[in-house]
Amino acid sequence: MKILITGGAGFIGSHIVDALITKGHSPIVVDNLSSGRKENLPEQVPLYVVDVCDKSALQKVFEKEKPDLVCHQAAQMSVSLSVKQPSFDAQVNILGLLNTLELAQEHQVQKFVFASSGGVLYGNVTQPVAEDYPANPISPYGISKWAGERYLQFFSQEHGLKTVALRYANVFGPRQNPHGEAGVVAIFSQRMLRGEQTKVNGDGKYIRDYVYVEDVARANVLSLLEDAPQIHAAFNVGTGRPTDVNELAEQLKSLTEKELKNRGSSIHVPTPEHGPARAGDLRSNLIDASRLQELWDWSPQVTLEHGLELAVNWFATEEFGN
Protein backbone atom coordinates (compact mmCIF):
# COMPACT_ATOMS: atom_id res chain seq x y z
CA MET A 1 0.00 0.00 0.00
CA LYS A 2 0.95 3.63 -0.46
CA ILE A 3 1.46 5.28 2.93
CA LEU A 4 2.09 8.98 3.55
CA ILE A 5 4.28 9.77 6.56
CA THR A 6 4.37 13.39 7.69
CA GLY A 7 7.62 14.19 9.47
CA GLY A 8 8.97 11.08 7.74
CA ALA A 9 12.54 12.38 7.44
CA GLY A 10 12.71 12.87 11.20
CA PHE A 11 13.81 10.65 14.04
CA ILE A 12 10.76 8.43 14.52
CA GLY A 13 9.27 8.94 11.06
CA SER A 14 12.35 7.65 9.22
CA HIS A 15 12.34 4.46 11.29
CA ILE A 16 8.68 3.97 10.37
CA VAL A 17 9.65 4.40 6.71
CA ASP A 18 12.30 1.67 7.07
CA ALA A 19 9.86 -0.69 8.78
CA LEU A 20 7.22 -0.17 6.07
CA ILE A 21 9.72 -0.85 3.28
CA THR A 22 10.72 -4.08 5.03
CA LYS A 23 7.02 -5.06 4.95
CA GLY A 24 6.85 -4.39 1.20
CA HIS A 25 4.88 -1.13 1.30
CA SER A 26 5.50 2.19 -0.48
CA PRO A 27 6.10 5.11 1.89
CA ILE A 28 5.84 8.73 0.77
CA VAL A 29 7.35 11.42 2.99
CA VAL A 30 6.28 14.97 3.75
CA ASP A 31 8.78 16.91 5.88
CA ASN A 32 9.78 20.57 6.15
CA LEU A 33 13.30 19.44 7.20
CA SER A 34 13.30 21.74 10.23
CA SER A 35 14.65 18.82 12.25
CA GLY A 36 14.41 15.94 9.79
CA ARG A 37 17.22 15.04 7.38
CA LYS A 38 17.05 13.85 3.80
CA GLU A 39 19.94 11.51 4.67
CA ASN A 40 17.62 9.56 7.00
CA LEU A 41 15.65 8.27 4.01
CA PRO A 42 16.44 5.62 1.38
CA GLU A 43 16.95 7.18 -2.05
CA GLN A 44 13.89 5.54 -3.57
CA VAL A 45 11.45 7.15 -1.10
CA PRO A 46 9.68 10.26 -2.50
CA LEU A 47 10.31 13.31 -0.29
CA TYR A 48 8.16 16.43 -0.47
CA VAL A 49 9.69 19.37 1.40
CA VAL A 50 6.36 20.68 2.64
CA ASP A 51 5.17 22.09 5.97
CA VAL A 52 1.92 20.59 7.27
CA CYS A 53 0.86 24.13 8.17
CA ASP A 54 0.79 24.91 4.42
CA LYS A 55 -2.46 23.24 3.44
CA SER A 56 -2.35 24.15 -0.26
CA ALA A 57 1.11 22.62 -0.68
CA LEU A 58 0.06 19.56 1.30
CA GLN A 59 -3.06 19.19 -0.84
CA LYS A 60 -0.92 18.90 -3.97
CA VAL A 61 0.90 15.96 -2.41
CA PHE A 62 -2.40 14.20 -1.64
CA GLU A 63 -3.67 14.86 -5.16
CA LYS A 64 -0.50 13.52 -6.80
CA GLU A 65 0.21 10.52 -4.58
CA LYS A 66 -3.33 9.44 -3.51
CA PRO A 67 -2.15 7.63 -0.35
CA ASP A 68 -4.11 4.70 1.12
CA LEU A 69 -3.00 5.43 4.70
CA VAL A 70 -1.54 8.38 6.62
CA CYS A 71 0.91 8.28 9.53
CA HIS A 72 1.15 11.75 11.11
CA GLN A 73 4.47 12.24 12.90
CA ALA A 74 5.09 15.91 12.08
CA ALA A 75 5.06 17.99 15.26
CA GLN A 76 6.54 20.69 17.42
CA MET A 77 8.08 18.35 19.98
CA SER A 78 9.56 20.51 22.75
CA VAL A 79 7.63 20.82 26.01
CA SER A 80 9.65 23.82 27.15
CA LEU A 81 9.24 25.61 23.81
CA SER A 82 5.49 25.05 24.07
CA VAL A 83 5.56 26.77 27.47
CA LYS A 84 7.42 29.74 25.97
CA GLN A 85 5.46 29.87 22.70
CA PRO A 86 2.05 28.19 23.14
CA SER A 87 0.61 29.78 20.00
CA PHE A 88 3.41 28.33 17.85
CA ASP A 89 2.88 24.94 19.45
CA ALA A 90 -0.84 25.10 18.64
CA GLN A 91 -0.19 26.24 15.08
CA VAL A 92 1.93 23.17 14.33
CA ASN A 93 0.41 20.52 16.59
CA ILE A 94 -3.27 21.44 16.21
CA LEU A 95 -3.67 23.34 12.94
CA GLY A 96 -1.05 21.25 11.13
CA LEU A 97 -2.84 18.11 12.29
CA LEU A 98 -6.21 19.49 11.17
CA ASN A 99 -4.87 20.28 7.71
CA THR A 100 -3.67 16.69 7.38
CA LEU A 101 -6.87 15.19 8.79
CA GLU A 102 -9.11 17.23 6.50
CA LEU A 103 -7.13 16.22 3.44
CA ALA A 104 -7.10 12.58 4.53
CA GLN A 105 -10.88 12.65 4.85
CA GLU A 106 -11.36 14.48 1.52
CA HIS A 107 -9.13 11.98 -0.30
CA GLN A 108 -10.81 8.95 1.30
CA VAL A 109 -7.77 7.68 3.16
CA GLN A 110 -8.52 4.33 4.84
CA LYS A 111 -6.78 4.98 8.17
CA PHE A 112 -4.99 7.80 10.00
CA VAL A 113 -2.37 7.10 12.70
CA PHE A 114 -1.34 9.98 14.97
CA ALA A 115 1.74 10.42 17.17
CA SER A 116 0.31 11.40 20.54
CA SER A 117 2.15 11.39 23.88
CA GLY A 118 1.60 9.34 26.99
CA GLY A 119 4.61 11.20 28.31
CA VAL A 120 2.52 14.35 28.81
CA LEU A 121 -1.15 13.37 28.67
CA TYR A 122 -1.38 11.72 32.06
CA GLY A 123 0.43 14.32 34.14
CA ASN A 124 2.45 13.27 37.18
CA VAL A 125 1.98 9.53 37.84
CA THR A 126 4.22 7.28 39.92
CA GLN A 127 2.88 3.93 38.62
CA PRO A 128 2.39 2.82 35.00
CA VAL A 129 -1.09 3.96 33.90
CA ALA A 130 -3.37 2.55 31.21
CA GLU A 131 -5.22 4.42 28.47
CA ASP A 132 -8.35 4.93 30.57
CA TYR A 133 -6.45 7.00 33.14
CA PRO A 134 -7.84 10.58 33.09
CA ALA A 135 -5.90 12.96 30.85
CA ASN A 136 -4.25 15.76 32.83
CA PRO A 137 -1.78 17.62 30.58
CA ILE A 138 -0.01 20.53 32.29
CA SER A 139 1.93 21.97 29.33
CA PRO A 140 0.69 23.50 26.04
CA TYR A 141 2.41 20.58 24.26
CA GLY A 142 0.34 18.10 26.26
CA ILE A 143 -2.81 20.15 25.74
CA SER A 144 -2.25 20.18 21.96
CA LYS A 145 -1.75 16.40 21.89
CA TRP A 146 -4.95 15.87 23.87
CA ALA A 147 -6.83 18.22 21.54
CA GLY A 148 -5.40 16.26 18.62
CA GLU A 149 -6.83 13.02 19.97
CA ARG A 150 -10.25 14.64 20.37
CA TYR A 151 -10.13 15.81 16.75
CA LEU A 152 -9.28 12.26 15.65
CA GLN A 153 -12.31 11.01 17.54
CA PHE A 154 -14.48 13.67 15.87
CA PHE A 155 -13.30 12.69 12.37
CA SER A 156 -14.01 9.03 13.14
CA GLN A 157 -17.51 9.71 14.41
CA GLU A 158 -18.45 12.37 11.85
CA HIS A 159 -16.74 11.07 8.70
CA GLY A 160 -16.08 7.37 9.36
CA LEU A 161 -12.29 7.81 9.15
CA LYS A 162 -10.48 5.03 11.02
CA THR A 163 -8.04 6.66 13.45
CA VAL A 164 -5.43 5.49 15.95
CA ALA A 165 -3.59 7.63 18.50
CA LEU A 166 -0.30 6.22 19.77
CA ARG A 167 0.70 7.66 23.12
CA TYR A 168 4.48 7.46 23.16
CA ALA A 169 6.61 7.32 26.26
CA ASN A 170 10.09 8.95 25.96
CA VAL A 171 11.41 7.68 22.64
CA PHE A 172 15.18 7.42 22.09
CA GLY A 173 17.64 5.90 19.65
CA PRO A 174 19.68 6.53 16.49
CA ARG A 175 18.85 9.60 14.35
CA GLN A 176 17.39 11.54 17.26
CA ASN A 177 18.04 15.26 16.87
CA PRO A 178 20.47 16.49 19.57
CA HIS A 179 19.81 20.14 18.79
CA GLY A 180 17.14 22.00 20.72
CA GLU A 181 15.43 20.97 23.94
CA ALA A 182 13.91 17.55 23.25
CA GLY A 183 15.73 14.22 23.55
CA VAL A 184 17.99 13.93 26.56
CA VAL A 185 19.69 10.76 25.26
CA ALA A 186 20.68 12.47 22.02
CA ILE A 187 21.81 15.69 23.71
CA PHE A 188 23.89 13.93 26.35
CA SER A 189 25.39 11.43 23.90
CA GLN A 190 26.63 14.08 21.50
CA ARG A 191 28.01 16.40 24.18
CA MET A 192 29.70 13.62 26.13
CA LEU A 193 31.36 12.24 23.00
CA ARG A 194 32.75 15.73 22.36
CA GLY A 195 33.97 16.07 25.94
CA GLU A 196 31.55 18.92 26.54
CA GLN A 197 29.87 19.68 29.84
CA THR A 198 26.34 18.27 30.23
CA LYS A 199 23.69 19.72 32.50
CA VAL A 200 20.97 17.86 34.38
CA ASN A 201 17.86 19.95 34.96
CA GLY A 202 17.03 20.46 38.64
CA ASP A 203 17.82 17.57 40.96
CA GLY A 204 17.62 15.04 38.11
CA LYS A 205 15.05 12.94 39.96
CA TYR A 206 12.62 13.05 37.06
CA ILE A 207 11.21 9.58 36.45
CA ARG A 208 10.62 8.64 32.81
CA ASP A 209 9.71 5.62 30.70
CA TYR A 210 12.27 5.26 27.87
CA VAL A 211 11.26 3.22 24.80
CA TYR A 212 13.51 2.40 21.83
CA VAL A 213 12.62 3.93 18.48
CA GLU A 214 12.43 0.68 16.50
CA ASP A 215 9.85 -0.65 18.97
CA VAL A 216 7.84 2.54 18.42
CA ALA A 217 8.11 2.14 14.63
CA ARG A 218 6.79 -1.41 14.95
CA ALA A 219 3.77 -0.15 16.91
CA ASN A 220 3.06 2.33 14.12
CA VAL A 221 3.23 -0.35 11.44
CA LEU A 222 0.82 -2.57 13.39
CA SER A 223 -1.56 0.35 13.88
CA LEU A 224 -1.51 1.14 10.16
CA LEU A 225 -1.91 -2.38 8.85
CA GLU A 226 -3.95 -4.27 11.46
CA ASP A 227 -7.62 -3.86 12.37
CA ALA A 228 -8.41 -2.12 15.64
CA PRO A 229 -11.53 -3.07 17.64
CA GLN A 230 -13.06 0.43 17.33
CA ILE A 231 -13.12 3.04 14.58
CA HIS A 232 -11.04 5.25 16.91
CA ALA A 233 -8.52 3.74 19.32
CA ALA A 234 -5.70 4.96 21.55
CA PHE A 235 -2.71 2.89 22.66
CA ASN A 236 0.19 3.51 25.02
CA VAL A 237 3.64 2.72 23.61
CA GLY A 238 6.18 2.31 26.39
CA THR A 239 7.91 -0.09 28.78
CA GLY A 240 6.53 0.83 32.20
CA ARG A 241 10.10 0.81 33.55
CA PRO A 242 11.11 3.85 35.68
CA THR A 243 14.46 5.54 35.06
CA ASP A 244 15.49 8.92 36.42
CA VAL A 245 17.71 11.39 34.59
CA ASN A 246 20.61 10.93 37.05
CA GLU A 247 20.65 7.19 36.34
CA LEU A 248 20.39 7.81 32.60
CA ALA A 249 23.27 10.30 32.66
CA GLU A 250 25.43 7.84 34.59
CA GLN A 251 24.79 5.06 32.07
CA LEU A 252 25.51 7.38 29.14
CA LYS A 253 28.75 8.62 30.71
CA SER A 254 29.93 5.03 31.11
CA LEU A 255 28.93 4.10 27.54
CA THR A 256 30.50 7.17 25.93
CA GLU A 257 33.73 6.65 27.87
CA LYS A 258 33.83 3.04 26.64
CA GLU A 259 33.12 4.11 23.06
CA LEU A 260 35.85 6.76 23.14
CA LYS A 261 38.36 4.31 24.63
CA ASN A 262 37.56 1.73 21.91
CA ARG A 263 38.24 4.41 19.30
CA GLY A 264 41.57 5.32 20.90
CA SER A 265 40.38 8.79 21.83
CA SER A 266 41.79 10.76 24.75
CA ILE A 267 38.63 12.88 25.14
CA HIS A 268 37.60 13.23 28.80
CA VAL A 269 33.88 13.00 29.62
CA PRO A 270 33.03 15.52 32.36
CA THR A 271 30.64 14.54 35.14
CA PRO A 272 27.22 16.16 34.48
CA GLU A 273 26.39 19.31 36.43
CA HIS A 274 23.01 20.25 37.86
CA GLY A 275 21.25 23.37 36.60
CA PRO A 276 17.87 24.99 37.26
CA ALA A 277 14.66 22.99 36.84
CA ARG A 278 12.95 23.33 33.45
CA ALA A 279 9.46 24.79 33.12
CA GLY A 280 6.72 22.28 32.31
CA ASP A 281 8.67 19.15 33.29
CA LEU A 282 6.76 16.37 35.05
CA ARG A 283 8.31 14.78 38.13
CA SER A 284 7.22 11.26 37.22
CA ASN A 285 5.58 9.64 34.22
CA LEU A 286 5.12 5.95 33.39
CA ILE A 287 2.73 4.19 31.03
CA ASP A 288 1.23 0.71 30.74
CA ALA A 289 1.22 -0.76 27.20
CA SER A 290 -0.75 -3.92 28.03
CA ARG A 291 -3.57 -3.03 25.63
CA LEU A 292 -1.21 -3.01 22.65
CA GLN A 293 0.32 -6.29 23.76
CA GLU A 294 -3.05 -8.00 24.20
CA LEU A 295 -4.36 -6.86 20.81
CA TRP A 296 -1.35 -7.23 18.51
CA ASP A 297 1.24 -9.00 20.67
CA TRP A 298 3.41 -5.88 20.78
CA SER A 299 6.01 -5.58 23.50
CA PRO A 300 9.36 -3.76 23.73
CA GLN A 301 12.12 -5.88 22.18
CA VAL A 302 15.10 -3.62 22.97
CA THR A 303 16.13 -3.04 26.59
CA LEU A 304 17.15 0.39 27.83
CA GLU A 305 20.76 -0.76 28.29
CA HIS A 306 21.08 -2.20 24.78
CA GLY A 307 19.20 0.72 23.24
CA LEU A 308 21.51 3.25 24.88
CA GLU A 309 24.52 1.31 23.59
CA LEU A 310 23.10 1.37 20.04
CA ALA A 311 22.35 5.09 20.31
CA VAL A 312 25.82 6.00 21.59
CA ASN A 313 27.45 3.94 18.85
CA TRP A 314 25.35 5.71 16.20
CA PHE A 315 26.21 9.18 17.55
CA ALA A 316 29.88 8.22 17.73
CA THR A 317 29.80 7.11 14.09
CA GLU A 318 28.13 10.42 13.15
CA GLU A 319 30.81 12.31 15.09
CA PHE A 320 33.96 10.39 14.17
CA GLY A 321 33.05 8.12 11.25
CA ASN A 322 33.30 4.33 11.18
Secondary structure, DSSP 8 states (H G I E B T S, - for coil): -EEEEETTTSHHHHHHHHHHHHTT-EEEEE---SS--GGGS-TTS-EE---TT-HHHHHHHHHHH--SEEEE------HHHHHH-HHHHHIIIIIHHHHHHHHHHHTT-SEEEEEEEHHHHT-S-SS-B-TTS-----SHHHHHHHHHHHHHHHHHHHH--EEEEEEE-EEE-TT---SSSS-HHHHHHHHHHTT---EEETTS--EE-EEEHHHHHHHHHHHHHS--SSSEEEEEES----EEHHHHHHHHHHHHHHHHHHTT--------EEE---TT--SB--B--HHHHHHH-----S-HHHHHHHHHHHHHHHHH--
